[in-house]
Amino acid sequence: MRRRELAVSDAVQYLSFYVGTEAYGFELLEAREIVACTSITRVPSLPVTVRGVVNVRGTVIPVVDLAVMFGQPEQPLTGWSCIVILALPASLGEMGQIGLLVDTVASVIELGPGDIAPPPSVGSRIRSPYVRGTGKAGERLVLLLDLARIFERIEIDPATLLEELSEEATS
């Protein structure tokens, strides 16, 4: 019985979701919340990977379009589109939170160390620097994202963003 308890405690929960037809995931504890994506306000000076901003209970949050970041074309929003809100590490600036636009949230999966393999060298549409491993959830493969590397690639200056938003509000 003790061996089974150890195996369960080694498992980690991951939030799995889809961008296009590909399944992705990251550790569930990284997510603050998931919100329905009804509209995103575009801000002209933001990088192409940042679709715009959303207002979540009075907080303006930039939204990264994962499809665009992974080299795919921007997709229209659907009734299944969601924004996964994450807390940014303090080392990455003052923004505090960031949203990841996903096509649909799939489920929470539990993976143990034996369920995770190194990133695929072929077969995935995204560049391997964003993937830290491949998880096997039943028959489904889930590309596990390295959020730190994704955060490093997002170039949002908080001061510029706030300035742009206040200019848009007054015009």
N, C-alpha and C positions, 0 to 999 in steps of 0.2 A: 504493500500500500504506500509506503514512503516513496518509492520510485515514481509512482504515478503522480504524487503531489509535486515532486520536483519538476516533472515534465510539464505539468500544467502551469507552474509558476514561471517557466522559461518562455512561454508563449506571449506574444505581443499582439495587441489588437491594431488593425489597420483599417482606415476608411478607404473603401474602394469606389472608384468612379470611372466614368468613360469620357474620353475626348475623342470624338469620331467613333471609330469601331474598336479602338484600343483601350484596354483596361489598365488603370493606374491606381496607385495607392500611396499613402504615407501613414505614419503612426497616428492613431486616433487622437492621442493626447496633444498633438500639434494643432488640431482644429479647435477653434473657439465656438463656432456655430456655423450652421448652414442656412442660407436665406434664399428664398425664391428670387429669381431674377426677372423682374418685370420691366425695368428699364435701367440703362446706364447712361449717365451724362458724359458726353465727349468733352475732352479738354484738349484744345489744339496743340499745345506745346509738349504733350507727353510723348514718350517713345511709342513706336508702333505696337510693341507688345502689351502696352497698357491701353485697354479698351476705353477707359474713362473712369468715372467715380460713381459711387452710390452713397446715399445717405441712409445709415442704419441707426435709428433712434438718436438722431442729431449728430452723429459722427460721420464725417466724410472719409470714405475709404476708397483708395485706388484699387482698380480691378485689373488683374493681369489676365490676358487671354492666352490660356495655355496652348490652344491650337496654333496661334500665331507664333508663340515662343518656340514651339516644336517644329516650325517650318511649314505649317499647313495654312490654307487660306482661312480668313475670318469667316465664321459660320453665322447664320442668322440665329437669333434667340428663339427658343421654342418653349412650350409649356413645361418641359422637363429641365430646362437650363437652370443651374443653381450657382450660387457664389459661396465658396467655402472661405470663411473668414479665419485668418491666422494671425497670431501675434508675431510681430517682427522682433528679432533679437535686438537688444539695445544698441549693439555695435553697428547696426545698419541705419541709424538715424532716428529722427523724431516722429516718423509717421505713426508708429505704434502698432497699427494693424494694416493688413493687406488682404484683398480678396482674390481668389483664384476662380476664374470662370470655367465651369465644367459643363459638359452636355447633359449628364445625369449622374446622380449619386446612386451607386449600386447597393452596397451593404457594408457592414462591419465584418471583417474576416479576422480570424485568429491564426497566426503563423508562429511556429516554433523554429528554432535554429535549423532544423533539418528540412524545413519547407522553403528555405530561401537559397537560391543559387546566385552565382555572379551575374552581372548584366550580360544580356545577349550581345554577341559580336555582330550578328546579322539578323534581319527579320523585323526589326523595330524601325519605325519611321522617325524616332527622335534620336538625337545625338546622345551617345552614352554618358557624357559628363553629367547629365541630369538624372541618370538612373543609377541607383546604388545596388540594385539586385532584382531578381525575379522571384516572386512568390507563387507558390502553387496552392491554390484554393480549390480542392476537389480536382476537376478536370480543367479548370480555368487558370490561365497564367496572368499574373498581375505584375506590371512593371512598377517597382517601388522607387519613388522619386527621392532624390537628395534635395530637400528643401533649401539647405544652406547654399547649394550651388545655384539654385533658381533665384534665391534672394540676391546673390552676388551679381546676377545679370540684370537685375531691375534697376534702372537708373532714374529714380524719381527724386527731384530736389524738393523737399517739403515747402521751402519758402516760395519757390516758383509756382508750385501747385496752388498754394493758398492765395498768392497774388492773382493768378489766372482766374480762380473761382470768384474772388471778390470783384474783379473787373467784369466778369460775365454777369454777376448779380446786379451791378450798377448800370449795365447797359440795356 
